[in-house]
Each structure stands twice: as structure tokens, then as C-alpha cells.
Amino acid sequence: LWVAEDGMKMQGYNGSQCWDTSFCAQALYEAGLLDQFPETSTKIWSYLERTQILSTEVSQASPAYQYEANQYRNQFYRHISEGGWPFSTSAHGWPISDCTSEGLKAALCLLKCQAVQDGLKDGSLKSISDERLYKSVNVLLTYQNEDGGWATYENNRGWGWYEQLNPSEVFGDIMIDY
């Protein structure tokens, strides 16, 4: 939060880096250009590898990792985080269904790039293991609500009257995830 010349402002994200990078990788793949830009492809791979939420050694050593346990998720009404991808950076820390699906698609596309395959083989790139890919799919599957719809951040746990508490002047119907 900050006060600007025209009033109070708020920013909910620290950018859109993962979202943008995922689409870039997919565009390069669809255009058949991954192998034409090997340095870009390997940098994207490295970014996605370190941005996957609670999936790296560094993030698993952080105090936040203990809260992935079922006990804490239930106690604090939190959704699974491990394996998801955020909108921006791993510091953002919130997995989002569409960002996770785009991160997963980008990683799968990049696995077809020769420079990424070579980097994984010679150890110059860190792997995104099958287990990590399975965890991202698990995050996505657990986002399905009881009514069959798909949540963005968390499953629907609230009631429609929560919308009366919406402080946003720009967005409607944001208090619960439909």
C-alpha cells in the first residue's frame, strides 16, 4: 500500500514474470523456434525450474515449507502449494491454476528443445523431475470445485454474502473463488 498524488494505491503482485515467460516459451515452441534460440530456451527453463513453488532445495529449506503439511493446511484453510507456479516469482508464493497450467505446458514444451535436453544431460541445467510435474498436475486437479468449476487460487469455501465485504471498486465477485 502507498499514497500517491491521487489517493491510496495497492499492488497485489510483484510482477507477471512467470505468466509472461510461460507464454514466451509456448510461442517459441509453436513457432518452431526453440532450437533457434538455445540461450533463451535454457534461461526460460532455469527460471521455471527455480520458480515452481516449494519445489527447490532452497524453498524446501524455508520456514514456509512446513506449512505444506496437511495439519497446517487444514488448520489455516490453505490449499496445496507445492508444485504450482505463481503469476510472478517464487517470492509471490501463491499457486494459481492458470499460471500452474501455463508453467507446466511451458516446461513440457521446453523438454523438446535440444539445448535444454543437452543441459539436462550434462548437468548444466537442473531437472524438473517427473515427481515435480506430477505435483503440478495434482495442484491443478485439486482446484476443481464441487460444482465442477475450476478455482483460480483456492477452492470455494465461502458464501455469496461475502461479496458484501468486497473492498475493491474495480473487481466484482472476487471474495470467493467461483
Disulfide bonds with the S-S distance in Angstrom:
none
